[in-house]
Amino acid sequence: MHGYTGDKQAYLTRLRRIEGQIRGLQRMVDDDAYCIDVLTQVSAATRALQAVALGLLEDHLAHCVAEAINSGGPEAEAKVKEASAAIARLVKS
């Protein structure tokens, strides 16, 4: 079971909302909307995706990483490294 399983429906709802934002962006570009208005919406969609990513990361740390640490062994170290790499990717984006 994944850490986000309990919140799966909430994540799906948020992702569908973001999908709608992206479709709205496509319409804006197709309709030749003002550049700054498009950029504002791109920024909003980006923040929404970042919020989903942070929620998933929090769930991963609280469930998968914590469980691995409690079990100990090489899996614990691997989960911590995996989480660190995920954090690094999020920080770069």
C-alpha positions in Angstrom: 0.0 0.0 0.0 1.3 3.5 -0.9 1.4 6.4 1.5 -1.1 8.4 -0.5 -3.7 5.6 -0.7 -5.9 7.2 2.0 -6.0 10.5 0.1 -6.1 9.0 -3.4 -9.5 10.5 -4.3 -8.4 13.9 -3.1 -5.3 13.7 -5.2 -7.2 12.6 -8.2 -9.7 15.5 -7.7 -6.8 18.0 -7.5 -5.1 16.5 -10.6 -8.4 16.7 -12.6 -8.7 20.4 -11.5 -5.2 21.0 -12.7 -6.0 19.2 -16.0 -8.8 21.7 -16.4 -6.4 24.6 -15.8 -4.1 23.2 -18.5 -7.0 23.0 -20.9 -7.9 26.6 -20.0 -4.3 27.6 -20.9 -4.6 25.9 -24.2 -7.8 27.8 -24.9 -6.1 31.1 -23.8 -3.2 30.5 -26.3 -5.6 29.4 -29.0 -7.6 32.6 -28.4 -4.5 34.8 -28.4 -4.9 35.9 -24.8 -2.6 38.5 -23.4 0.8 37.1 -22.6 0.8 38.2 -18.9 -2.6 36.6 -18.4 -1.3 33.3 -19.8 1.8 33.5 -17.7 -0.3 34.2 -14.6 -2.3 31.0 -15.3 0.9 29.0 -16.0 2.2 30.1 -12.6 -1.1 29.1 -10.9 -1.0 25.6 -12.5 2.6 25.2 -11.6 1.9 26.1 -7.9 -1.0 23.6 -8.0 1.2 20.8 -9.2 3.8 21.7 -6.6 1.2 21.4 -3.9 0.3 17.9 -5.1 4.0 17.0 -5.2 4.6 18.3 -1.7 1.5 16.4 -0.4 2.7 13.2 -2.0 6.2 13.7 -0.6 4.8 14.3 2.9 2.7 11.1 2.6 5.7 9.2 1.4 7.8 10.3 4.3 5.1 9.7 6.9 4.3 6.2 5.5 6.9 4.6 3.3 10.0 6.1 4.8 8.9 5.9 8.4 7.9 2.3 7.9 11.2 1.4 6.4 13.1 3.2 9.2 11.1 1.3 11.8 11.9 -2.0 10.1 15.6 -1.0 9.8 18.2 -2.6 7.5 19.3 -1.6 4.1 15.8 -0.8 3.0 15.7 2.1 5.4 18.8 3.6 4.0 17.5 3.1 0.4 14.1 4.8 1.3 15.9 7.8 2.8 18.1 8.2 -0.3 15.1 7.8 -2.5 13.3 10.6 -0.6 16.4 12.8 -0.7 16.6 12.4 -4.5 12.9 13.2 -4.8 13.3 16.4 -2.7 16.3 17.4 -4.8 14.2 17.0 -8.0 11.4 19.1 -6.5 13.9 21.8 -5.4 15.4 22.0 -8.9 12.0 22.4 -10.6 
